[in-house]
Amino acid sequence: IFDLTKEKSRNFTMVVFFRGLHCPICINYLSELARLQSEFFDNGVNQIVISSDNKTRSEETASLIKADQIRYGYDLSIPVAREWGLYISKGEKNSSNKFKEPELFPEPGIFLVRPDNTVYYISVQSMPFARSAFKDLIETSPLQNFNLNESFQLRNSH
């Protein structure tokens, strides 16, 4: 069980919610995270990817992505997904994908959470496309060579 309050990151924990095994866009997206994972670790960012899929489907996702270091959370309940502010979609019975869509599943989201559990960054999508690029998060964020406490402060908190 993933417990954000027990995370021990140097700078952030990046929580990446994805639609599940049935989403080929998600598989490509998570493969990009796997490719850049060491850069996030080097910048003090722990990562976990979470879906509402069960353990078996989560393990199948992991085998498709081929990343040993990515942590997978599974069995995300729809009420908890809503608490995170994620959009919820209804699965299609006749999906064109070879993997069956769940009855309900969360749409994607990324959260950068500081070690004190304050949320620093949120990106939530209502569709599987047009997501925040992981490379952009590395290159244009507070992860790049400046003091997180003095440089770009948390905004939009009022």
C-alpha positions in Angstrom: 0.0 0.0 0.0 1.4 3.4 -1.0 1.4 5.9 1.7 2.4 9.4 0.6 3.0 10.6 4.1 5.8 8.0 4.5 7.6 8.9 1.3 11.3 10.0 1.8 12.1 12.1 -1.2 14.8 14.7 -1.4 12.7 17.2 -3.3 9.4 15.7 -4.5 7.3 12.6 -5.0 5.8 12.5 -8.4 2.5 10.7 -8.4 1.4 9.8 -11.9 -2.1 8.5 -12.4 -2.9 6.7 -15.6 -5.9 5.2 -17.2 -4.7 1.6 -17.2 -3.4 -1.3 -19.3 -6.1 -0.7 -21.9 -4.7 2.7 -22.9 -1.8 2.5 -25.5 -1.2 6.2 -25.0 -0.5 5.5 -21.3 1.9 2.7 -22.2 3.9 5.1 -24.4 3.7 7.8 -21.8 5.0 5.6 -19.0 7.7 4.3 -21.3 8.9 7.9 -21.6 9.0 8.2 -17.8 11.0 5.0 -17.7 13.5 6.4 -20.1 13.9 9.6 -18.0 13.7 8.0 -14.6 17.3 8.4 -13.7 17.1 12.1 -14.4 14.2 12.4 -11.9 16.1 10.3 -9.3 19.2 12.5 -9.8 17.0 15.6 -9.1 15.6 14.1 -5.9 12.2 13.0 -7.3 10.7 9.7 -6.3 8.0 8.4 -8.7 5.0 6.1 -8.5 2.5 5.4 -11.2 -1.0 4.4 -10.1 -4.1 3.1 -11.9 -7.4 1.4 -10.9 -6.2 -1.8 -12.6 -5.9 -4.9 -10.4 -2.5 -6.4 -9.6 -2.4 -8.7 -12.6 -3.1 -5.9 -15.1 -0.6 -3.7 -13.3 2.1 -6.4 -13.7 1.2 -6.7 -17.4 1.6 -2.9 -17.7 5.0 -3.2 -16.0 6.1 -6.0 -18.5 5.1 -3.8 -21.4 7.1 -0.8 -20.1 10.1 -2.8 -19.1 11.3 -0.5 -16.3 12.6 -2.2 -13.2 12.7 0.9 -11.0 9.2 2.2 -11.5 6.8 1.6 -8.6 3.3 0.6 -9.6 0.2 1.3 -7.5 -2.9 -0.6 -8.4 -6.6 -1.0 -7.2 -7.1 2.8 -7.0 -10.7 3.1 -6.0 -12.9 5.6 -7.9 -13.8 7.5 -4.7 -10.0 8.0 -3.9 -9.4 9.0 -7.5 -12.1 11.6 -7.1 -10.5 12.9 -3.9 -7.3 13.5 -5.9 -9.5 15.6 -8.4 -9.1 13.1 -11.3 -11.8 12.9 -14.0 -13.5 9.5 -14.2 -14.5 7.9 -17.5 -16.8 5.0 -18.3 -15.3 2.1 -20.2 -16.4 1.2 -23.7 -17.7 -2.4 -24.1 -16.4 -2.6 -27.7 -13.0 -1.0 -27.4 -10.7 -1.2 -30.4 -7.8 -2.1 -28.0 -7.1 -5.7 -27.3 -7.3 -5.1 -23.5 -10.8 -4.7 -22.0 -11.6 -1.3 -20.5 -12.7 -1.3 -16.9 -16.3 -0.2 -16.1 -14.9 3.0 -14.7 -11.4 4.3 -14.6 -9.5 7.6 -13.8 -8.2 9.9 -16.4 -4.5 10.9 -16.2 -2.9 13.3 -13.7 0.5 14.2 -12.3 1.2 15.6 -8.9 4.5 16.8 -7.6 4.4 16.7 -3.8 7.0 18.1 -1.5 8.4 16.0 1.4 6.2 18.0 3.8 3.2 16.7 1.7 2.3 20.1 0.2 1.3 19.9 -3.4 3.6 21.9 -5.6 2.3 21.0 -9.1 -0.9 19.5 -10.5 -1.7 18.6 -14.0 -5.0 16.8 -14.5 -6.5 15.7 -17.9 -10.0 14.8 -18.9 -8.7 12.9 -21.9 -5.6 10.6 -22.5 -3.8 13.1 -24.8 -2.1 16.4 -24.3 -0.3 15.5 -21.1 2.6 17.3 -19.4 5.8 16.1 -21.0 8.1 14.5 -18.5 11.1 16.1 -20.2 9.5 19.5 -19.7 9.1 18.8 -16.0 12.8 18.1 -15.8 14.0 21.0 -18.0 11.6 23.8 -17.0 10.8 23.1 -13.4 12.4 23.8 -10.0 14.3 20.6 -10.5 17.0 22.5 -12.5 19.8 23.8 -10.4 18.2 26.3 -8.1 17.1 26.4 -4.5 13.6 25.1 -4.2 13.0 27.2 -1.1 14.0 30.5 -2.7 13.5 30.3 -6.4 10.0 29.6 -7.6 7.6 29.5 -4.8 4.3 27.8 -4.6 1.5 29.9 -6.1 -2.3 29.6 -6.5 -2.7 28.5 -2.9 -5.4 31.1 -2.0 
